[in-house]
Amino acid sequence: QQAILPSQKLNFRDLIPTVQSATGTFVTYKESGSEGAIASQTEGASKGQIDYDLTEVKTVNAYIAGFATFSKQMMRSLPFIEQTLTRMLIRDFFKAENASFFGTVSGAATGSTTVTATDDVEEIIQLIGNQKSANFNASYALVSPTQMARLIISTYNKGYYAGAGAVILNGAGGLTIFGTPVFEASWVTDDKVLIFDRDYLERVEVEGLNVTFSYENGTNFVQNLVTARIECYEAINLMLPTAAIYADLGNV
């Protein structure tokens, strides 16, 4: 048995839908404004006219990729190397993907972060209220494991664990606040919370995740080397920036 380092417990891609794209550029259209209004008609007057504006948004996909090289002698001496190396590559791929997706979504989010509370649980309740007031679903709230510990401690200190404040402590399952599951992920920045509507967030995939072994790389053939490559051609697309909230909880 090989004692390799652990993988992250939750991957961002597990929380959002995936759409396929035949090319490296994926186009969506977002509603960006309107003129006029629908209103009650005055007898004999013209009905209200409303015009909608749609803006084209291009998502340019990119490879998230890496490779490792080892000798044929190692492959013979350590029969487990191919299987174990594959596990290590996949582990580190997801670390890179999670960091990329989280950075993109948190950087693009423009949902309201206005709150009056100072307690972490109360702040998240208000942020979820902001999301619902904007007519979006609060599908998930993502926090760091350290922040999750603060929230759990707060539920005990304030009695939220009994259901007060629409907070439910699910034991090992974490928390549900105001009907929104709160998940912990090590790739979330501590003292922050990301709340989003998964109906407006998607992973665009051109080529799926794959691991390939090859002797045909540079001088591999004459040096008896093997190259293992992992890659996925993809991008994350937040269709409406207002569908996500990224807020600081004020502890750090």
Phi, psi and omega per residue, in radians:
Q1 nan 2.390 -3.110
Q2 -1.777 2.223 -3.119
A3 -1.566 1.329 3.124
I4 -1.524 2.812 -3.110
L5 -1.154 2.635 -3.057
P6 -1.287 2.742 3.061
S7 -1.575 2.872 3.064
Q8 -1.222 2.521 -2.963
K9 -1.393 -0.409 -3.117
L10 -2.341 2.317 3.086
N11 -1.898 2.459 -3.090
F12 -1.004 -0.688 -3.082
R13 -1.087 -0.388 3.139
D14 -1.235 -0.280 -3.046
L15 -1.751 -0.142 -3.008
I16 -2.291 2.728 3.107
P17 -1.279 2.755 3.093
T18 -2.012 2.344 3.038
V19 -2.077 2.587 -3.129
Q20 -1.666 2.503 3.082
S21 -2.238 2.388 -3.140
A22 -1.410 -0.279 -3.114
T23 -2.288 3.018 -3.123
G24 -1.379 -0.069 3.105
T25 -2.093 2.175 -3.079
F26 -2.055 2.247 -3.054
V27 -1.951 2.297 2.975
T28 -2.231 2.912 3.136
Y29 -2.186 2.228 -3.141
K30 -1.971 2.501 3.082
E31 -1.245 2.191 -3.008
S32 -2.125 0.126 3.107
G33 2.718 3.052 3.100
S34 -2.777 2.800 3.070
E35 -2.220 2.531 -3.117
G36 1.459 -3.067 -3.093
A37 -2.787 2.677 2.973
I38 -1.443 2.283 -3.054
A39 -2.617 2.938 3.072
S40 -1.152 2.325 -3.080
Q41 -1.466 2.300 2.974
T42 -1.385 2.346 -3.082
E43 -0.953 2.205 3.119
G44 1.518 -0.156 -3.116
A45 -1.672 2.854 3.103
S46 -1.230 2.539 3.074
K47 -1.203 2.753 3.125
G48 -1.210 2.359 3.089
Q49 -1.810 2.381 3.096
I50 -2.220 2.344 3.127
D51 -2.030 2.355 -3.119
Y52 -1.885 2.519 3.100
D53 -1.941 2.289 3.065
L54 -2.085 2.353 -3.135
T55 -1.976 2.318 3.112
E56 -1.317 2.287 3.123
V57 -2.136 2.142 -3.140
K58 -1.775 2.232 3.038
T59 -1.823 2.030 -3.127
V60 -1.672 2.035 -3.114
N61 -1.328 2.772 3.109
A62 -2.566 2.726 3.064
Y63 -1.363 2.284 2.846
I64 -1.761 2.023 -2.906
A65 -2.667 2.886 3.059
G66 -2.966 2.946 3.126
F67 -2.592 2.808 3.073
A68 -2.407 2.557 -3.120
T69 -2.160 2.382 3.106
F70 -2.511 2.915 -3.045
S71 -1.564 2.733 3.046
K72 -1.094 -0.576 3.106
Q73 -1.071 -0.720 3.103
M74 -1.114 -0.698 -3.132
M75 -1.081 -0.618 3.107
R76 -1.320 -0.690 -3.077
S77 -1.320 -0.538 -3.125
L78 -2.131 1.510 -3.053
P79 -1.033 -0.365 -3.103
F80 -1.448 -0.097 -2.915
I81 -1.066 -0.686 -3.104
E82 -1.130 -0.820 -3.120
Q83 -1.168 -0.758 -3.113
T84 -1.207 -0.720 3.121
L85 -1.093 -0.659 3.090
T86 -1.051 -0.774 3.108
R87 -1.070 -0.723 -3.119
M88 -1.190 -0.704 3.120
L89 -1.130 -0.768 3.133
I90 -1.121 -0.722 3.094
R91 -0.993 -0.854 -3.080
D92 -1.311 -0.476 3.038
F93 -1.077 -0.838 -3.109
F94 -1.142 -0.560 3.054
K95 -1.070 -0.763 3.134
A96 -1.199 -0.727 -3.132
E97 -1.126 -0.800 -3.137
N98 -1.050 -0.764 3.135
A99 -1.107 -0.720 -3.140
S100 -1.142 -0.839 -3.106
F101 -1.137 -0.761 -3.138
F102 -1.111 -0.753 3.131
G103 -1.090 -0.695 -3.132
T104 -1.174 -0.845 -3.067
V105 -1.223 -0.790 -3.131
S106 -1.127 -0.597 3.129
G107 -1.271 -0.461 -3.093
A108 -1.619 -0.337 -3.036
A109 -1.103 2.314 3.131
T110 -2.240 0.224 3.087
G111 -1.072 2.746 -3.023
S112 -1.128 2.243 3.089
T113 -1.874 0.237 -3.093
T114 -1.294 2.080 3.089
V115 -2.422 2.791 3.080
T116 -1.964 -0.296 -3.112
A117 -1.336 2.807 3.061
T118 -2.064 -0.368 3.059
D119 -1.275 2.421 -3.046
D120 -0.998 -0.833 -3.116
V121 -1.106 -0.760 -3.141
E122 -1.139 -0.638 3.081
E123 -1.074 -0.794 -3.129
I124 -1.131 -0.662 3.074
I125 -1.030 -0.779 -3.139
Q126 -1.182 -0.655 3.111
L127 -1.135 -0.718 3.072
I128 -1.105 -0.663 3.050
G129 -1.060 -0.687 3.080
N130 -1.068 -0.746 -3.130
Q131 -1.098 -0.773 -3.127
K132 -1.241 -0.578 3.099
S133 -1.131 -0.485 3.093
A134 -1.506 0.147 3.093
N135 1.224 0.357 3.027
F136 -1.754 2.715 2.975
N137 -1.392 2.510 2.990
A138 -1.710 1.443 -3.006
S139 -1.163 -0.800 -3.113
Y140 -2.550 2.663 2.936
A141 -2.109 2.183 -3.075
L142 -1.936 2.284 3.116
V143 -2.389 2.945 3.070
S144 -1.352 2.800 3.055
P145 -1.015 -0.640 3.111
T146 -1.126 -0.714 3.106
Q147 -1.196 -0.645 3.092
M148 -1.053 -0.708 3.099
A149 -1.047 -0.724 3.100
R150 -1.069 -0.727 -3.110
L151 -1.148 -0.734 -3.136
I152 -1.145 -0.749 3.093
I153 -1.051 -0.715 -3.134
S154 -1.127 -0.616 3.135
T155 -1.118 -0.652 3.109
Y156 -1.261 -0.752 -3.097
N157 -1.121 -0.600 -3.055
K158 -1.835 -0.023 3.102
G159 1.417 0.244 -3.138
Y160 -1.126 -0.435 -3.066
Y161 -1.050 -0.351 3.120
A162 -1.455 -0.055 3.126
G163 1.936 -0.064 3.130
A164 -1.111 2.466 3.116
G165 1.223 0.387 3.126
A166 1.023 0.548 3.118
V167 -1.887 2.213 -3.131
I168 -2.118 2.139 3.095
L169 -1.602 2.020 -3.023
N170 -1.719 0.475 -3.113
G171 1.119 -2.242 -3.131
A172 -1.151 -0.288 -3.130
G173 -1.387 -0.082 3.092
G174 1.617 -2.459 -3.011
L175 -2.192 2.656 2.877
T176 -2.180 2.168 -3.112
I177 -2.111 2.139 3.071
F178 0.976 0.592 -3.141
G179 1.455 0.018 -3.091
T180 -1.870 2.161 3.068
P181 -1.147 2.335 3.075
V182 -1.851 2.072 -3.118
F183 -1.914 2.534 3.051
E184 -1.732 2.480 3.106
A185 -2.597 2.333 -3.073
S186 -1.203 -0.260 3.137
W187 -1.549 -0.020 3.066
V188 -1.510 2.355 3.118
T189 -1.090 2.349 -3.124
D190 -1.093 2.567 3.106
D191 1.271 0.190 3.094
K192 -2.047 2.803 3.007
V193 -2.397 2.366 3.078
L194 -2.012 2.074 3.118
I195 -2.028 2.296 -3.106
F196 -2.582 2.786 3.054
D197 -1.725 1.953 -3.038
R198 -1.177 -0.227 3.080
D199 -1.227 -0.282 -3.114
Y200 -2.021 0.289 -3.137
L201 -2.332 2.279 -3.090
E202 -2.548 2.647 3.029
R203 -1.730 2.110 -3.128
V204 -1.677 2.081 -3.064
E205 -2.045 2.221 3.040
V206 -1.713 -0.834 3.050
E207 -2.246 2.331 -3.099
G208 -1.252 2.935 3.115
L209 -1.103 2.264 3.121
N210 -2.593 2.602 3.066
V211 -2.053 2.236 -3.087
T212 -2.242 2.393 3.051
F213 -1.889 2.401 -3.092
S214 -2.614 2.536 2.981
Y215 -1.585 -0.257 -3.011
E216 -1.622 1.301 3.093
N217 -2.577 1.957 -3.123
G218 1.015 -2.134 -3.111
T219 -1.767 0.392 -3.117
N220 -0.957 -0.732 -3.024
F221 -1.084 -0.771 -3.075
V222 -1.456 -0.277 -3.136
Q223 -1.812 0.043 -3.109
N224 0.995 0.870 3.104
L225 -1.978 2.704 3.102
V226 -2.187 2.345 3.102
T227 -1.930 2.261 3.045
A228 -1.879 2.225 -3.103
R229 -2.117 2.431 3.031
I230 -2.185 2.418 -3.133
E231 -2.830 2.767 3.021
C232 -2.616 2.319 -3.116
Y233 -1.720 1.834 -2.938
E234 -2.781 3.059 3.026
A235 -2.820 2.836 3.044
I236 -1.919 2.453 -3.034
N237 -2.227 1.923 3.010
L238 -1.580 1.799 -2.973
M239 -1.172 -0.631 3.047
L240 -2.241 2.022 -3.135
P241 -1.000 -0.511 -3.137
T242 -1.296 -0.109 3.134
A243 -1.454 0.067 -3.135
A244 -2.397 2.498 3.084
I245 -2.112 2.282 3.060
Y246 -2.188 1.991 -2.990
A247 -2.271 2.662 3.061
D248 -1.640 2.315 -3.110
L249 -1.637 -0.038 2.937
G250 1.412 0.334 -3.141
N251 -1.618 -0.495 -3.022
V252 -1.980 nan nan
